[in-house]
Amino acid sequence: MNTKETVLHVSNGWHALPPDEVTTRCGSDGQSGLSASEAERRLKQYGANVITARRGKNPLVRFLLQFHNPLLYILLLASIITFVLKDPVDAAIIFGAVLVNVILGYIQESRAERAIEALARTMTMEATVVRDGKTIRVPAASLVPGDLVLLQSGDKVPADMRLIRTRDLQIAEAALTGESVPVEKHAQASLDPDTTLADRVTMAYASTLVTYGQGAGIVVATGDATEVGRISRLIATAHDLQTPLTRKIAHFSRLLLYVILGLAAVTFLIGAFRDQPFLDTLMAAIALAVSAIPEGLPAAVTVTLAIGVTRMARRRAIIRKLPAVETLGSTTVICSDKTGTLTQNQMTVQRIVAGGERYETTGTGYQPDGDIRRNGDPVDLESHIALAECLRAGLLCNDSELVEQEERWDVRGDPTEGALITAARKAGIDRTDNLPPRIDVIPFESQHQYMATLHDAGPDQERIVYMKGSVEAILSRCDTMLDASGQHVPCDADTITRAVDEMAAEGLRVLAFARGCLPPGTDTLRHEDVGGGLTFLGLQGMVDPPRPEAITAVHACQQAGIRVKMITGDHALTAAAIAEQIGIDGKRKPSVLTGRDIEQLPDDEFAGSADQTSVFARVTPEQKLRLVQALQSRGHIVAMTGDGVNDAPALKQADIGVAMGLAGTDVAREAADMVLTDDNFATIEAAVEEGRGVFDNLTKIIAWTLPTNVGEGLVILAAILIGSALPVLPVQILWVNMATVAALGMVLAAEGKEPGIMQRPPREPDAPILNNTLIWRTLAVGVLIMIGAFALFEWELQSGASLAEARTVAVNVIVMIEVFYLLNCRSLTLSMFQIGVFSNRWLFVGIGVMILLQLGFTYLPWMNQILNSAPISLEAWGRILSIAVIGYGLIELEKWLRRQYAGKQIAIPG
């Protein structure tokens, strides 16, 4: 075992050891720290305090591996065949489509490397360290195990350390543990060795932020051995899964590859059996292979996904990986981090109890909009004296302030105090008012559990003391309380305790407030001055509230058959209360699993529990990753949302990772597939809707493209079977395939979303791209193309037309059937008159371009020469259009019959 591993192993129990033992084991001194020479020696021994960059695959290998895809095999085959049959220009165009796909895949594969680099950037800082008894600033990278590091408000913790001294120290660990409020740290606390990460109050972890107080600690782990370094390894080991789209296309491509090779072989064998010339038979087999390959399909898929990306960007969702557009549409479970995702990450006072009366506040977050209400009606502070005093105490016994930046309110200081300021401002009480100035303060200390401030009420007036803190600490010092009219009455501890229990059951964090008086001229405030004789003012209960739009979005997801699960580092009671407000389990009380529960469950049992449970509290990064894997093992398509460093491994493991753009860390954003620019869960619901629309359009494009290939293949196969000349040549097949996809195939990508798209359940993850209905429709249209092209080809020959004219008619039959079938494919279940004839203007642009191309194919001499075509008569056009219209009518009749059978005919919108 090497040294770094030893440090990592020992550090698992540092939180449970007394400070003196930690100092001794680390060979350090709690006052003077390490010597400079010892620090230099240890730096060589343990290495720099940075996350090691891990080597990925060789760039060339990563690039070449992008070609390992059945769909690209087909395209490469098409390129080679085109090179042989036609000329290098067409071959280069097809190979260019291959190259675009390869380059995109290569770029996407570098995400893990970027995530680890982002982790490394979170540790590039300076630290205050004591060496040789002197306090100095050093680069955080030079810290070593045993260093004595000093922390103060505003510092980012530079390494994992066991705290040995604290003074009112609070550290924000949301990015690491998901805890929504800063954690109070206690150097002398006694903890069990198996205490979970979020409850280790004796530790400070790298990359977390000191929000209040001061502390000193002994470094026990640096670089890769830190908790954030361990997360780096989790990111590196999490597997990038294929998305549902890539899995379906890979399966479809393999199947298509086998069909193409099989048909080509059958064609060659039939020709050989009929003793046809070897070269003619070989060329026919190659022509059939060319006809069956959908050359333009990958480009159409890419364009469709790109349009989806643009649409999502308008709705504030930035896609970092193209297939992620479709993945959202097939999502069955969304695992959402609570803090900052479903909630606002802004503490808000929601309930107030003062003078024996209960009040509620409106508005959320630090935005000072809203009011105080009782039984739904706004209150007048002049007639609610106890309420006014309770709010005034929260405002004055307070060291924080609210600031407005870029139209967004935030707190400078403690989030809890920010909530108290906001509550007072909602009632019209502000620090700019004529309030008694502060003279002295007793800062909050964990051993006392309160904060008190001394104020000057005016000349010859008694000094006023305002106090806030835990209910137990405040209540034990109060003899009286204010009643509804503001009169002093004996303190009713039982009634207050019952109110506290009710608020705690709602997941609220409850603070108590009191007031006292000291003689005029008192300039200092001591603990003995507030030891008793105080007047109880009231309670304020606060919580990091759900986003109102998140409640609506969760309900919309549930209507769409998508289950939402909350994963958080918060306490189980708080998590359950928020989940119930949001409606995670509908109207039922949500079930909760804690991190400790998860530890005790074997994998086979955990998979079932993960599927049934809606709320997961006090979970570690490994458990988040394990949860995503368990859900995937049950066949779910999992979307994971989050914003912290602790979310990154699970974001990468999920079928789609969704990171927050505003509050999210670089690590989370780099590990994710999609970033929300407004940090709003509601945007996910919008993205799911867009994703479903994208998959619908992809299905339409594939359902429209394949009949051409089937029909062309059947035409050539029929010609081989009856021994006639080929109705279409390989070069004409390439023309049809490339021209129709370029002019017509792309326009389906611009189709809007169909009605009721969010009222249907998610697609089954294993469902094929084309269901039985679409397979039947593909074959039907393919047969229609074969019959129409072959029949009119023979008709023209029997009518005395030249072979070139007959082939031109056959090509135009194929194209016109495709044009009218395009109208069928605008909706796979409805008529275009039901979705709006002109709702997609690009459709008619594409049809117009295609008609111009076919007129050029038919009548331009230079195209006649290159593509072996010839001008045809007006009567021939009449026959061509008649067959195309018949095909359109048959498919619309089939859709109408299916709607009638299913009893789901949808009325024309609007």
GIPE-V458176 format. One record per backbone hydrogen bond with DSSP energy under -0.5 kcal/mol. NH is the residue of the N-H (numbers start at 0). CO is the residue of the C=O. If there is no record, write none. Layout:
BEGIN
nh=[NH NH]
co=[CO CO]
END
This chain:
BEGIN
nh=[5 6 7 8 9 10 11 11 12 13 15 16 21 22 23 24 25 26 27 32 33 38 39 40 41 42 43 44 45 46 46 48 49 61 62 63 64 65 65 66 67 68 71 72 73 74 75 76 77 78 79 80 81 82 83 84 85 90 91 92 93 94 95 96 97 98 99 100 101 102 103 104 105 106 107 108 109 110 113 114 115 116 117 118 119 120 121 122 123 124 126 127 128 128 129 130 130 131 132 133 135 135 137 139 141 142 145 146 147 148 148 149 150 152 153 154 156 156 159 160 161 162 162 163 164 166 169 170 171 172 175 176 177 177 182 184 185 188 190 194 198 199 200 202 203 206 207 208 209 210 210 211 213 214 215 216 217 218 218 219 220 223 224 225 229 230 231 232 233 234 235 236 237 240 246 247 248 249 250 251 252 253 254 255 256 257 258 259 260 261 262 263 264 265 266 267 268 269 270 271 272 273 274 275 280 281 282 283 284 285 286 287 288 289 290 291 292 292 293 294 296 299 300 301 302 303 304 305 306 307 308 309 310 311 312 313 314 314 315 316 317 318 319 320 323 324 326 327 328 328 329 329 330 331 332 333 334 334 335 335 336 337 340 341 341 342 343 347 349 350 351 352 353 356 358 359 360 361 366 368 372 373 376 378 380 382 383 387 388 389 390 391 392 393 394 395 396 397 400 402 404 404 407 409 411 412 417 418 419 420 421 422 423 424 425 426 426 427 428 429 432 434 438 439 441 442 444 447 448 449 450 451 452 453 454 455 456 460 462 463 464 465 466 467 468 469 473 474 475 476 477 478 479 480 481 482 485 488 490 492 495 496 497 498 499 500 501 502 503 504 505 505 506 507 508 509 510 511 512 513 514 515 517 521 525 528 529 529 530 533 534 535 535 536 537 538 539 540 541 542 544 544 546 549 550 551 552 553 554 555 556 557 558 559 560 561 562 562 564 565 566 566 567 574 575 576 577 578 579 580 581 582 583 585 587 592 594 597 598 599 600 600 605 606 607 608 609 610 611 612 613 614 615 616 617 618 623 624 625 626 627 628 629 630 631 632 633 633 634 635 637 638 639 640 641 645 646 647 647 650 651 652 653 654 655 657 658 658 659 660 664 668 669 670 671 672 673 674 675 676 676 677 678 680 680 682 683 683 684 685 686 687 688 689 690 691 692 693 694 695 696 697 698 699 700 701 702 703 704 705 706 707 707 708 709 710 711 712 713 714 715 716 717 718 719 720 721 722 723 732 733 734 735 736 737 738 739 740 741 742 743 744 745 746 747 747 748 749 750 756 758 766 770 774 775 776 777 778 779 780 781 782 783 784 785 786 787 788 789 790 791 792 793 794 795 796 797 798 799 800 805 806 807 808 809 810 811 812 813 814 815 816 817 818 819 820 821 822 823 824 825 826 833 834 835 838 842 843 844 845 846 847 848 849 850 851 852 853 854 855 856 857 858 859 863 864 865 866 867 868 876 877 878 879 880 881 882 883 884 885 886 887 888 889 890 891 892 893 894 895 896 897 898 899 900 901 902 903 908]
co=[1 2 3 4 5 6 7 8 9 10 12 13 17 18 19 20 21 23 22 28 129 34 35 36 37 38 39 40 41 41 42 140 47 57 58 59 60 61 62 63 64 66 68 68 69 70 71 72 73 74 75 76 77 78 79 80 81 86 87 88 89 90 91 92 93 94 95 96 97 98 99 100 101 102 103 104 106 107 109 110 111 112 113 114 115 116 117 119 120 122 137 149 126 135 147 128 133 33 31 130 128 133 126 124 138 139 218 143 129 146 216 127 214 212 209 151 154 207 220 203 217 160 201 215 215 213 211 182 208 170 172 172 172 173 170 168 200 185 188 191 195 196 198 199 160 156 204 171 154 169 208 169 166 150 164 148 161 146 216 159 159 49 221 222 225 226 227 228 229 230 231 232 233 238 242 243 244 245 246 247 248 249 250 251 252 253 254 255 256 257 258 259 260 261 262 263 264 265 266 267 268 269 271 270 276 277 278 279 280 281 282 283 284 285 286 287 288 289 291 292 293 295 296 297 298 299 300 301 302 303 304 305 306 307 308 309 310 311 312 311 674 316 672 672 320 321 322 323 324 325 325 326 327 636 636 562 332 638 333 564 640 566 337 336 337 337 544 542 540 540 358 538 356 353 351 372 349 370 363 366 359 376 373 371 378 379 380 383 384 385 386 387 388 389 390 391 392 395 411 409 402 407 404 402 400 410 413 414 415 416 417 418 419 420 421 422 423 424 423 427 429 432 453 453 451 440 449 444 444 444 467 441 465 439 463 436 454 457 517 454 515 452 513 450 511 448 469 470 471 473 474 533 533 488 535 486 482 480 478 490 491 492 493 494 495 496 497 498 499 500 501 502 503 502 541 507 539 468 537 466 534 464 462 518 523 525 525 526 527 476 514 479 533 512 512 352 510 350 508 347 345 542 341 546 546 547 548 549 550 551 552 553 554 555 557 556 331 560 333 613 335 564 615 570 571 572 573 574 575 576 577 578 578 582 584 614 616 593 594 595 596 597 601 602 603 604 605 606 607 608 590 590 565 592 569 567 619 620 621 622 623 624 625 626 627 628 629 630 631 630 635 332 655 334 657 174 643 643 644 646 647 648 649 637 637 639 656 673 641 675 642 664 665 666 667 656 656 317 658 315 674 315 675 340 678 679 679 680 680 681 682 683 684 685 686 687 688 689 690 691 692 693 694 695 696 697 698 699 700 701 702 703 704 704 705 706 707 708 709 710 711 712 713 714 715 716 717 718 718 728 729 730 731 732 733 734 735 736 737 738 739 739 740 743 743 744 745 746 747 753 755 763 768 770 771 772 773 774 775 776 777 778 779 780 781 782 783 784 785 786 787 788 789 790 791 792 793 794 796 795 801 802 803 804 805 806 807 808 809 810 811 812 813 814 815 816 817 818 819 820 822 823 830 830 831 835 839 839 840 841 842 843 844 845 846 847 848 849 850 851 852 853 854 855 859 860 861 862 863 863 872 873 874 875 876 877 878 879 880 881 882 883 884 885 886 887 888 889 890 891 892 893 894 895 896 897 898 898 833]
END
